[in-house]
């Protein structure tokens, strides 16, 4: 009788363990961190290379914010920069700080510049926008493409936030935060930074950037040219007709970048309307030139 109840008890305990594990992400098999799942392959990768540590012996702290000195240190390790503690150009970075060597090395490489007042603000939390600048410089990213985010003003100058974010999106490092947004002012957390850094280092982690549809417009005329860039100087890649829908990805002056059918390119905003009904009522003169 006792043997019977013992078997039943063991069965029930096993059943509870199985049921309680359903829907839970198992801990990573490659790191000692209990708050990192087996899906966090980028964190596994960085830990295996000795580039990241936890906030304790068994906690990674994925939701903890990343300070500017922590980011500089991680980038320095990833690039193999000298971390020897030493005097820096910044008045608020002590020569005995663990990050001083990496910070000055990054300065020497032109990766970081600090603030106009001569400070670096090492304890200040880094934002996603600042991260874009850091990664684009650290990995010498130069390629840009037709990337649009609703919360970043388009500005093609070399030092703009738009250009920095465009570079990391084009490089497959970031896809934004969803819905066509990038959230440049959002605090950067450890999990995000680890993912971005792993993507920058290892091609297999990269993502294919896709613009999000932020609006739908309709052509008000036939034979509307679709161009490869936002002006009439760019080549025509195709044409659309009255009431054809355009899925809008972003705006560039008086031009829209988006997709209509199997055509992707730039459409003149002058010949687009917010509804098909309105588009069909627009009178088009025959002598005007189509954009």
Backbone bond lengths (Angstrom), bond angles and torsions (degrees), N, CA, C in turn:
res aa  C-N    CA-C-N  psi(-1)  N-CA   C-N-CA  omega(-1)  CA-C   N-CA-C  phi
1 X - - - 1.467 - - 1.514 110.47 -
2 X 1.318 117.27 -45.11 1.451 121.49 179.31 1.525 110.63 -63.09
3 X 1.339 115.46 -38.25 1.460 120.73 178.70 1.523 110.74 -63.00
4 X 1.343 115.39 -39.51 1.465 120.57 179.45 1.522 110.47 -62.72
5 X 1.334 116.70 -49.06 1.461 120.38 -179.13 1.536 111.46 -65.23
6 X 1.303 116.80 -32.53 1.465 120.11 178.27 1.520 110.81 -65.03
7 X 1.344 115.66 -40.76 1.462 119.65 179.13 1.522 110.99 -66.96
8 X 1.344 115.59 -40.74 1.461 119.91 178.77 1.524 110.56 -62.34
9 X 1.341 114.97 -44.12 1.458 119.92 -179.76 1.526 111.67 -61.10
10 X 1.329 116.50 -44.42 1.456 120.92 178.53 1.515 111.63 -62.35
11 X 1.342 115.57 -39.64 1.466 120.41 178.50 1.527 111.26 -62.76
12 X 1.357 115.65 -44.66 1.458 119.94 -178.72 1.525 111.80 -65.20
13 X 1.323 116.68 -40.43 1.452 120.69 178.28 1.527 110.77 -62.23
14 X 1.328 115.63 -43.51 1.465 120.09 179.28 1.515 111.01 -63.42
15 X 1.347 115.63 -40.35 1.462 120.56 179.82 1.517 111.19 -63.44
16 X 1.325 116.46 -42.43 1.463 120.48 179.33 1.525 110.80 -62.57
17 X 1.320 116.38 -41.37 1.460 120.31 179.92 1.518 111.49 -63.78
18 X 1.319 117.47 -41.36 1.461 121.78 179.53 1.516 110.60 -65.96
19 X 1.349 116.08 -47.52 1.460 120.76 -178.43 1.511 111.13 -62.73
20 X 1.328 117.01 -41.68 1.461 120.56 -177.01 1.518 112.07 -69.01
21 X 1.341 116.68 -20.23 1.464 119.09 -178.96 1.512 112.89 -88.59
22 X 1.330 117.14 -11.48 1.460 120.78 -179.28 1.518 109.40 -66.51
23 X 1.345 116.30 130.21 1.463 120.54 178.06 1.511 113.93 85.94
24 X 1.320 117.95 -5.30 1.455 120.44 179.91 1.520 109.43 -97.24
25 X 1.312 116.58 141.49 1.459 120.66 177.00 1.514 108.98 -82.05
26 X 1.345 117.45 123.34 1.450 119.34 179.70 1.515 111.27 -65.09
27 X 1.330 116.43 149.48 1.456 120.59 179.60 1.518 109.44 -64.47
28 X 1.320 115.60 155.79 1.454 120.30 179.24 1.527 110.49 -61.62
29 X 1.327 115.08 137.22 1.463 119.70 179.13 1.525 111.25 -83.78
30 X 1.350 116.71 -10.30 1.456 119.69 -172.77 1.525 113.38 -107.50
31 X 1.305 118.23 -8.26 1.454 120.60 178.80 1.528 109.30 -128.29
32 X 1.334 117.57 163.11 1.466 120.21 178.31 1.526 112.41 -85.69
33 X 1.344 117.40 4.25 1.452 120.98 -172.87 1.525 112.45 -82.32
34 X 1.322 115.88 121.97 1.463 121.00 179.82 1.528 112.56 -77.85
35 X 1.334 116.96 -16.85 1.460 120.16 -179.31 1.528 112.43 -100.54
36 X 1.337 115.86 18.66 1.459 121.96 176.33 1.515 108.26 -121.59
37 X 1.330 117.33 127.45 1.465 120.81 -177.09 1.525 111.06 -89.29
38 X 1.311 115.04 171.35 1.468 120.34 179.10 1.517 111.63 -68.73
39 X 1.326 117.29 -12.64 1.464 120.99 177.82 1.527 112.10 -81.82
40 X 1.327 117.09 -14.90 1.462 121.12 -177.64 1.522 110.58 -84.18
41 X 1.340 114.72 63.95 1.464 120.15 -173.80 1.528 111.69 -67.11
42 X 1.324 117.48 -27.92 1.460 119.72 179.55 1.533 110.82 -66.89
43 X 1.338 116.01 -39.02 1.466 119.83 178.32 1.523 109.64 -67.69
44 X 1.337 117.03 -40.81 1.466 120.94 175.47 1.527 110.49 -56.22
45 X 1.317 114.95 -44.89 1.466 121.62 -177.52 1.527 111.17 -61.25
46 X 1.326 116.38 -48.17 1.464 120.32 -178.57 1.528 111.73 -67.86
47 X 1.330 116.73 -37.08 1.466 120.62 178.79 1.531 110.13 -65.49
48 X 1.333 115.27 -42.15 1.462 120.34 -179.37 1.526 111.14 -63.51
49 X 1.330 117.03 -31.45 1.468 121.17 178.71 1.525 112.56 -85.22
50 X 1.333 116.44 -2.11 1.455 120.42 178.84 1.516 114.27 75.49
51 X 1.341 116.38 23.58 1.459 120.53 -176.96 1.517 113.66 -93.40
52 X 1.335 117.97 -21.06 1.458 120.60 -179.11 1.519 110.89 -129.43
53 X 1.319 114.16 155.45 1.454 122.02 175.39 1.520 107.75 -130.65
54 X 1.321 116.82 169.93 1.451 120.27 178.84 1.515 112.00 -94.26
55 X 1.347 114.74 176.15 1.464 119.38 175.16 1.524 110.12 -82.32
56 X 1.348 115.42 -11.15 1.466 122.46 173.12 1.523 106.42 -155.29
57 X 1.308 116.64 -175.76 1.467 119.88 -176.88 1.522 113.12 -65.61
58 X 1.347 117.61 -26.02 1.469 119.34 -178.49 1.531 113.81 -131.75
59 X 1.325 116.66 15.92 1.459 120.33 178.70 1.536 109.40 -128.76
60 X 1.333 115.83 130.33 1.456 120.10 177.40 1.523 111.58 -89.84
61 X 1.348 116.58 -32.43 1.460 120.28 -179.31 1.515 112.65 72.90
62 X 1.340 118.14 53.84 1.473 121.02 -174.94 1.522 114.61 -59.00
63 X 1.339 117.56 -28.23 1.463 120.54 -177.73 1.526 113.64 -94.46
64 X 1.323 117.30 1.86 1.461 120.46 177.68 1.521 109.74 -74.06
65 X 1.326 116.30 142.51 1.457 120.08 -179.84 1.530 110.78 -72.27
66 X 1.322 115.77 157.23 1.464 122.78 -179.06 1.527 109.07 -105.33
67 X 1.310 117.05 125.76 1.463 119.93 177.40 1.527 109.51 -83.88
68 X 1.308 115.39 165.78 1.459 120.68 -178.32 1.541 111.66 -65.05
69 X 1.323 117.11 -35.41 1.457 118.24 179.19 1.536 111.32 -73.89
70 X 1.327 116.92 -32.82 1.462 119.53 176.24 1.526 110.71 -65.30
71 X 1.334 115.78 -42.28 1.462 120.36 179.74 1.532 110.60 -63.51
72 X 1.329 116.49 -42.62 1.462 120.52 178.92 1.524 110.96 -62.95
73 X 1.320 116.19 -38.09 1.461 120.86 179.67 1.522 111.33 -66.64
74 X 1.329 116.94 -45.54 1.464 120.38 179.50 1.516 111.62 -63.13
75 X 1.333 116.13 -43.30 1.462 119.48 177.86 1.524 110.11 -63.07
76 X 1.335 116.02 -41.77 1.463 120.18 179.55 1.528 111.92 -60.46
77 X 1.316 116.48 -44.02 1.465 120.26 177.76 1.528 110.85 -62.54
78 X 1.330 115.86 -44.50 1.456 120.84 -177.26 1.525 112.04 -62.77
79 X 1.337 116.73 -34.95 1.462 120.97 -178.32 1.526 112.95 -91.86
80 X 1.329 116.23 -3.58 1.457 119.99 179.95 1.516 113.05 72.57
81 X 1.341 117.16 30.46 1.463 121.32 178.66 1.526 110.58 -77.06
82 X 1.311 116.41 161.12 1.460 120.96 179.27 1.520 110.07 -71.43
83 X 1.334 115.63 129.13 1.456 120.72 178.61 1.516 112.28 -106.00
84 X 1.312 117.45 11.71 1.460 121.31 -179.36 1.527 110.25 -60.53
85 X 1.314 116.41 123.28 1.468 120.69 -177.85 1.527 110.22 -61.31
86 X 1.333 115.32 133.05 1.460 119.36 -178.02 1.531 109.88 -164.88
87 X 1.304 115.30 174.76 1.456 121.80 179.43 1.534 108.84 -67.74
88 X 1.329 115.90 141.18 1.465 121.24 178.44 1.531 109.60 -116.86
89 X 1.306 116.21 175.22 1.463 121.09 178.95 1.522 112.38 -79.56
90 X 1.340 116.04 -6.52 1.458 119.86 -175.02 1.524 111.56 -99.17
91 X 1.333 115.49 135.59 1.465 120.99 -177.19 1.523 112.60 -69.72
92 X 1.334 117.91 -21.99 1.462 119.99 -176.51 1.522 113.58 -105.18
93 X 1.325 117.26 15.76 1.475 121.26 175.30 1.518 108.02 -115.98
94 X 1.319 116.37 111.67 1.461 121.47 -178.54 1.529 110.71 -69.99
95 X 1.304 116.18 145.56 1.471 120.66 178.69 1.521 111.70 -66.63
96 X 1.344 116.44 -18.11 1.479 120.26 179.69 1.530 112.01 -96.23
97 X 1.310 117.34 2.28 1.462 120.39 178.96 1.528 110.26 -70.32
98 X 1.332 116.59 142.74 1.474 120.91 -179.74 1.528 111.91 -59.62
99 X 1.334 115.92 -23.73 1.455 120.10 -175.26 1.525 113.60 -96.02
100 X 1.326 117.52 -7.70 1.469 120.59 -171.37 1.523 113.36 -58.17
101 X 1.326 117.03 -42.97 1.463 120.20 -179.50 1.514 112.29 -63.11
102 X 1.326 116.00 -45.36 1.469 119.82 -179.71 1.521 111.34 -67.00
103 X 1.331 116.26 -37.47 1.463 119.68 179.36 1.521 110.80 -64.11
104 X 1.329 117.51 -47.64 1.458 119.85 -179.08 1.527 110.94 -67.68
105 X 1.318 117.21 -35.81 1.465 119.95 177.59 1.524 110.19 -63.05
106 X 1.336 116.05 -39.97 1.462 120.18 178.90 1.521 111.11 -67.65
107 X 1.333 116.58 -34.63 1.466 120.74 174.95 1.524 109.76 -63.03
108 X 1.308 116.01 -46.73 1.466 121.53 -179.02 1.528 111.50 -60.01
109 X 1.326 117.18 -31.32 1.461 122.18 -179.47 1.532 112.41 -88.16
110 X 1.339 116.68 -1.84 1.450 119.81 -179.74 1.513 113.89 76.30
111 X 1.341 116.88 19.26 1.459 121.27 -177.88 1.520 111.17 -83.71
112 X 1.329 116.99 -38.38 1.459 121.14 178.24 1.530 109.84 -128.11
113 X 1.331 114.74 151.23 1.468 119.64 -177.91 1.524 112.84 -125.17
114 X 1.327 118.17 -20.98 1.453 120.34 -177.95 1.512 111.97 79.67
115 X 1.322 116.12 -163.72 1.461 122.80 -176.05 1.529 110.85 -102.88
116 X 1.339 117.03 158.54 1.476 121.18 -178.65 1.524 114.15 -57.58
117 X 1.337 117.37 -26.24 1.464 119.95 -178.13 1.524 112.73 -83.50
118 X 1.325 117.25 7.61 1.458 120.34 176.90 1.514 114.54 86.59
119 X 1.337 117.37 11.32 1.465 120.88 179.20 1.531 110.62 -107.96
120 X 1.328 115.01 164.04 1.465 121.59 176.60 1.521 111.47 -112.38
121 X 1.337 116.92 -22.34 1.464 122.91 -176.26 1.539 110.85 54.41
122 X 1.342 115.96 61.31 1.466 121.05 -173.94 1.526 114.82 -62.22
123 X 1.338 117.85 -30.14 1.463 120.47 -177.17 1.532 112.68 -88.75
124 X 1.302 116.62 -4.80 1.465 120.03 -178.55 1.524 110.14 -75.36
125 X 1.338 115.76 140.64 1.462 120.29 179.94 1.520 110.58 -67.45
126 X 1.305 115.60 135.92 1.464 120.72 178.37 1.520 109.75 -80.35
127 X 1.319 117.61 145.00 1.459 122.17 176.68 1.527 109.75 -99.51
128 X 1.323 115.68 167.58 1.462 120.55 178.13 1.536 110.53 -65.54
129 X 1.321 116.06 -31.15 1.454 119.27 177.29 1.521 111.58 -67.20
130 X 1.333 116.78 -44.87 1.458 121.24 177.97 1.526 110.83 -62.81
131 X 1.333 115.96 -36.24 1.453 120.04 178.87 1.518 111.02 -61.91
132 X 1.347 116.21 -37.82 1.466 119.92 179.48 1.520 110.62 -61.54
133 X 1.341 116.97 -43.34 1.461 120.75 176.84 1.528 110.44 -61.26
134 X 1.337 115.74 -46.72 1.465 121.13 -176.16 1.524 111.79 -60.47
135 X 1.327 116.65 -49.02 1.460 120.29 -177.07 1.528 112.02 -70.25
136 X 1.324 117.22 -39.03 1.468 119.19 -178.82 1.525 111.16 -64.13
137 X 1.345 117.05 -35.23 1.460 120.50 177.83 1.525 111.61 -78.18
138 X 1.333 116.19 -43.02 1.463 120.68 -175.82 1.525 111.92 -61.46
139 X 1.343 116.43 -36.80 1.460 120.04 -176.48 1.525 112.31 -106.71
140 X 1.336 115.89 16.13 1.463 122.12 174.92 1.532 112.61 49.81
141 X 1.318 115.56 47.02 1.464 120.19 -179.64 1.523 109.23 -75.93
142 X 1.301 116.81 132.19 1.464 121.08 -177.44 1.527 113.17 -124.86
143 X 1.316 117.19 -24.76 1.466 119.92 -174.59 1.527 111.67 -77.35
144 X 1.324 115.31 137.80 1.461 122.42 173.78 1.523 108.35 -127.29
145 X 1.315 116.07 166.05 1.461 120.76 179.97 1.527 108.77 -152.35
146 X 1.309 116.72 -171.66 1.465 121.49 -179.60 1.522 109.77 -77.74
147 X 1.332 115.33 76.45 1.465 122.58 -178.55 1.523 108.75 -107.10
148 X 1.335 116.46 132.53 1.455 120.52 -179.36 1.523 110.44 -134.67
149 X 1.330 115.57 136.20 1.467 122.06 172.54 1.523 107.63 -130.07
150 X 1.322 116.36 138.77 1.465 120.52 -175.70 1.520 112.62 -67.45
151 X 1.319 118.28 -22.63 1.466 120.99 -176.14 1.527 113.36 -106.17
152 X 1.333 117.11 15.99 1.459 121.34 175.29 1.525 108.64 -132.36
153 X 1.317 116.25 119.96 1.460 121.49 -179.84 1.521 110.04 -68.03
154 X 1.318 115.77 133.35 1.451 119.68 -179.94 1.524 110.69 -68.16
155 X 1.324 115.36 126.93 1.457 122.08 -179.31 1.522 106.83 -155.36
156 X 1.307 116.67 108.53 1.463 120.82 -172.68 1.523 114.64 -83.20
157 X 1.340 118.41 6.24 1.468 119.85 178.26 1.526 110.10 -65.43
158 X 1.321 116.19 151.08 1.465 121.23 -173.00 1.524 114.17 -61.86
159 X 1.333 116.95 -27.84 1.465 120.27 -175.06 1.527 113.50 -101.25
160 X 1.312 118.10 7.71 1.464 121.07 -175.46 1.521 112.02 -79.44
161 X 1.329 115.00 156.85 1.463 120.87 174.88 1.512 110.19 -62.14
162 X 1.332 116.56 -41.11 1.467 120.63 -179.81 1.531 110.81 -57.05
163 X 1.328 116.62 -44.85 1.459 119.78 -178.60 1.525 111.60 -65.06
164 X 1.332 116.96 -41.24 1.469 120.52 179.11 1.522 111.35 -62.92
165 X 1.333 116.50 -45.31 1.466 120.56 179.36 1.527 110.46 -67.84
166 X 1.331 116.11 -39.71 1.458 120.55 177.56 1.524 110.39 -57.38
167 X 1.319 116.96 -42.97 1.463 120.93 -178.12 1.530 112.58 -62.87
168 X 1.335 117.22 -44.18 1.467 117.84 -178.14 1.531 111.09 -74.35
169 X 1.342 117.34 -28.45 1.464 119.85 176.05 1.526 109.90 -70.89
170 X 1.324 116.48 -43.29 1.464 121.36 178.47 1.525 110.85 -63.15
171 X 1.328 116.28 -33.68 1.468 121.09 -179.61 1.525 113.04 -79.69
172 X 1.334 117.76 -1.76 1.460 120.82 178.54 1.510 114.05 80.00
173 X 1.349 116.28 22.64 1.466 120.41 -178.78 1.520 111.83 -92.33
174 X 1.335 117.35 -31.62 1.471 120.40 -178.85 1.517 111.28 -140.82
175 X 1.331 115.00 145.13 1.461 122.20 176.02 1.516 111.04 -114.26
176 X 1.325 117.30 7.72 1.457 120.01 -176.79 1.517 111.90 84.75
177 X 1.311 115.47 -172.11 1.469 121.00 -177.00 1.519 112.72 -107.01
178 X 1.329 117.25 10.86 1.453 121.11 176.06 1.513 113.45 102.08
179 X 1.326 116.19 151.40 1.450 121.39 177.57 1.506 114.48 66.77
180 X 1.323 117.17 22.03 1.453 121.11 -179.76 1.512 114.08 84.66
181 X 1.337 118.58 8.67 1.469 122.39 -178.50 1.528 111.34 -105.03
182 X 1.336 115.07 156.73 1.460 121.03 174.82 1.524 111.59 -114.73
183 X 1.325 118.34 -26.72 1.470 124.27 -179.00 1.527 111.91 60.73
184 X 1.340 117.80 61.08 1.469 120.40 -176.44 1.525 114.81 -65.45
185 X 1.338 117.83 -25.15 1.463 120.75 -177.79 1.529 113.20 -92.01
186 X 1.314 116.92 -0.98 1.465 121.40 -179.45 1.528 109.64 -73.51
187 X 1.346 115.52 139.46 1.461 119.90 176.92 1.523 110.52 -61.36
188 X 1.307 115.78 137.75 1.463 121.91 177.88 1.522 109.25 -82.67
189 X 1.333 116.88 133.82 1.465 120.91 178.66 1.526 109.85 -110.38
190 X 1.319 115.42 163.52 1.462 121.64 -172.27 1.531 112.93 -60.29
191 X 1.313 117.35 -39.61 1.463 119.52 -179.95 1.530 110.52 -63.61
192 X 1.338 116.55 -45.24 1.466 120.57 179.23 1.522 110.72 -59.85
193 X 1.328 115.92 -48.31 1.455 118.98 -176.65 1.524 111.14 -62.53
194 X 1.326 116.49 -39.82 1.467 120.01 178.89 1.530 110.31 -62.15
195 X 1.321 116.48 -42.28 1.462 120.54 179.88 1.523 110.61 -64.16
196 X 1.334 117.07 -46.34 1.456 120.91 -179.68 1.527 111.25 -62.32
197 X 1.328 116.43 -44.06 1.457 120.50 -178.38 1.530 110.78 -65.07
198 X 1.330 116.94 -41.80 1.468 120.63 178.77 1.526 110.59 -62.79
199 X 1.317 117.19 -40.71 1.471 120.73 178.39 1.525 111.26 -64.53
200 X 1.306 116.37 -36.68 1.466 119.81 179.38 1.527 111.18 -68.27
201 X 1.338 116.65 -32.79 1.459 121.73 -176.58 1.522 113.61 -87.65
202 X 1.327 116.85 -35.14 1.464 120.75 -170.94 1.537 111.13 -126.07
203 X 1.329 118.15 114.37 1.466 122.21 -177.08 1.536 114.98 -55.70
204 X 1.323 118.45 -29.96 1.464 119.83 -176.10 1.528 112.62 -67.60
205 X 1.329 117.37 -16.55 1.463 120.71 179.54 1.535 112.76 -93.00
206 X 1.313 117.36 -8.75 1.461 120.42 -175.38 1.531 111.89 -64.28
207 X 1.328 115.41 153.61 1.462 121.73 178.86 1.523 108.83 -114.47
208 X 1.323 116.34 153.65 1.462 121.50 177.33 1.523 107.88 -90.68
209 X 1.327 116.23 112.77 1.463 119.30 -177.16 1.525 111.03 -66.65
210 X 1.326 115.59 136.66 1.456 121.80 175.86 1.522 109.37 -132.75
211 X 1.334 116.21 125.05 1.455 119.78 174.94 1.522 110.12 -66.21
212 X 1.303 116.81 145.37 1.463 121.89 177.70 1.525 109.44 -94.07
213 X 1.324 116.20 145.09 1.459 120.56 176.11 1.520 109.12 -74.12
214 X 1.341 116.85 119.69 1.460 120.59 -177.63 1.522 112.44 -108.24
215 X 1.322 116.98 -9.49 1.472 120.56 177.58 1.526 108.60 -166.38
216 X 1.332 115.96 166.22 1.460 121.90 175.25 1.525 108.48 -129.80
217 X 1.316 115.73 126.04 1.455 122.06 178.86 1.525 108.98 -123.67
218 X 1.350 115.36 168.35 1.463 119.88 -175.33 1.522 110.05 -133.41
219 X 1.333 114.88 141.02 1.452 120.19 -179.11 1.530 110.50 -68.03
220 X 1.340 116.53 138.95 1.465 121.36 179.09 1.522 111.57 -100.51
221 X 1.333 117.17 5.83 1.458 119.57 -177.02 1.517 111.61 -151.53
222 X 1.322 115.96 161.60 1.457 121.07 173.41 1.522 109.77 -83.78
223 X 1.321 115.30 157.65 1.465 122.06 175.38 1.533 113.41 57.93
224 X 1.322 115.95 37.45 1.468 120.31 176.51 1.522 108.70 -77.10
225 X 1.313 116.39 121.40 1.457 121.34 -177.54 1.525 112.42 -70.35
226 X 1.310 114.00 138.10 1.463 121.51 172.13 1.524 105.74 -106.32
227 X 1.335 116.69 124.52 1.460 120.23 -173.27 1.532 112.34 -113.94
228 X 1.320 114.48 163.07 1.468 119.96 -178.01 1.521 112.46 -81.69
229 X 1.337 117.95 -9.31 1.452 122.05 178.35 1.514 111.09 -152.40
230 X 1.337 117.29 171.21 1.466 121.45 -172.86 1.530 115.71 -83.71
231 X 1.335 117.46 52.70 1.468 121.59 171.53 1.524 107.95 -168.62
232 X 1.315 116.16 166.59 1.461 120.51 -178.59 1.526 112.35 -72.56
233 X 1.328 116.96 -7.52 1.464 119.79 178.82 1.526 111.81 -78.57
234 X 1.329 117.35 -14.16 1.462 120.82 179.64 1.527 110.61 -85.44
235 X 1.314 115.74 154.29 1.459 120.41 -176.01 1.527 111.81 -70.00
236 X 1.331 115.36 153.76 1.459 122.77 177.75 1.520 109.06 -85.15
237 X 1.319 117.01 126.89 1.469 121.25 -179.88 1.520 112.03 -103.26
238 X 1.339 116.48 -7.09 1.460 120.32 179.10 1.515 110.72 166.13
239 X 1.326 116.65 -175.60 1.459 121.65 179.60 1.526 110.70 -139.14
240 X 1.326 116.76 151.56 1.458 121.66 172.57 1.524 108.34 -124.45
241 X 1.331 116.03 172.19 1.460 120.03 -173.06 1.527 111.44 -127.52
242 X 1.314 115.99 176.14 1.463 122.01 -176.19 1.527 111.82 -51.43
243 X 1.313 115.01 133.06 1.474 124.23 178.47 1.527 114.62 72.82
244 X 1.331 118.08 1.06 1.461 119.00 173.74 1.527 109.18 -64.36
245 X 1.326 116.71 134.27 1.463 121.52 -178.15 1.522 111.44 -79.89
246 X 1.327 115.90 139.90 1.460 122.20 174.97 1.529 108.57 -119.06
247 X 1.317 116.88 118.69 1.459 121.24 175.10 1.527 107.35 -82.73
248 X 1.323 116.06 114.90 1.461 121.40 -173.54 1.532 111.14 -86.48
249 X 1.338 115.07 127.78 1.457 120.82 175.59 1.525 111.85 -101.56
250 X 1.334 116.46 -27.31 1.451 119.51 -178.61 1.511 111.43 -177.95
251 X 1.336 115.26 169.43 1.461 121.56 -177.80 1.519 109.97 -118.40
252 X 1.326 116.02 141.72 1.457 122.25 176.67 1.525 107.73 -135.07
253 X 1.334 116.07 90.60 1.456 120.16 -175.05 1.517 110.43 64.02
254 X 1.331 116.86 -124.65 1.464 121.66 179.64 1.518 111.78 -93.22
255 X 1.312 115.46 24.54 1.463 120.86 -179.67 1.525 110.44 -125.44
256 X 1.310 113.57 153.81 1.464 121.86 177.77 1.518 108.11 -117.55
257 X 1.332 115.99 133.40 1.462 119.69 171.50 1.509 107.74 -101.09
258 X 1.332 116.16 128.26 1.460 118.43 -178.01 1.514 112.22 -175.76
259 X 1.309 114.38 -159.75 1.460 120.57 -174.46 1.518 110.47 -135.35
260 X 1.337 115.44 138.74 1.464 121.78 174.24 1.520 107.45 -136.73
261 X 1.324 116.25 114.14 1.461 119.24 -174.38 1.510 109.93 63.65
262 X 1.346 116.21 -124.18 1.464 119.66 178.43 1.523 112.23 -101.46
263 X 1.348 116.30 12.72 1.453 121.49 179.68 1.526 111.26 -102.62
264 X 1.316 116.40 128.90 1.463 121.71 175.55 1.519 108.39 -122.81
265 X 1.327 116.55 129.27 1.449 119.79 -179.31 1.508 111.42 172.27
266 X 1.328 115.61 -153.31 1.461 122.13 -176.93 1.528 110.88 -106.98
267 X 1.347 114.83 135.06 1.459 123.06 -178.52 1.532 108.49 -121.34
268 X 1.322 117.37 138.79 1.454 120.20 177.45 1.525 109.78 -68.68
269 X 1.327 115.66 126.19 1.459 120.78 -179.27 1.531 111.07 -66.66
270 X 1.321 117.26 -19.99 1.476 121.31 -179.17 1.521 112.09 -65.52
271 X 1.323 117.47 -21.55 1.462 121.25 -176.37 1.527 112.16 -117.33
272 X 1.318 115.39 31.50 1.453 120.65 177.40 1.518 109.82 -127.92
273 X 1.334 116.75 144.85 1.467 122.16 -179.88 1.519 109.06 -128.16
274 X 1.338 116.11 163.44 1.463 121.01 -176.39 1.517 113.87 -78.76
275 X 1.330 117.45 -15.09 1.461 119.97 179.43 1.514 110.13 -142.57
276 X 1.317 116.21 151.56 1.460 120.88 179.73 1.518 110.38 -64.42
277 X 1.332 117.30 -36.56 1.455 121.19 -179.24 1.521 110.56 -62.03
278 X 1.330 116.43 -43.72 1.458 120.67 179.34 1.520 110.38 -67.26
279 X 1.319 116.55 -38.58 1.452 120.48 -179.46 1.514 111.04 -61.59
280 X 1.318 117.33 -38.70 1.462 120.86 -177.75 1.514 112.63 -71.48
281 X 1.345 118.06 -17.89 1.451 121.52 -179.35 1.526 112.98 -92.09
282 X 1.352 115.76 -10.98 1.455 118.72 -177.52 1.528 110.48 -71.20
283 X 1.341 116.10 128.46 1.462 120.99 178.47 1.525 108.53 -84.53
284 X 1.324 116.18 127.04 1.447 121.70 -177.92 1.521 108.91 -112.01
285 X 1.325 117.96 120.46 1.464 121.05 178.67 1.522 109.44 -78.16
286 X 1.321 116.63 145.34 1.451 120.99 -173.60 1.531 112.98 -72.83
287 X 1.346 117.35 -24.45 1.454 118.96 -173.00 1.523 114.28 -87.00
288 X 1.348 117.94 -8.07 1.454 117.54 -177.93 1.518 111.19 -75.25
289 X 1.287 116.87 150.52 1.455 120.67 176.91 1.500 109.71 -86.43
290 X 1.319 116.00 137.47 1.457 121.31 -178.26 1.524 109.56 -87.75
291 X 1.335 113.13 138.74 1.470 118.76 179.09 1.516 110.33 -90.23
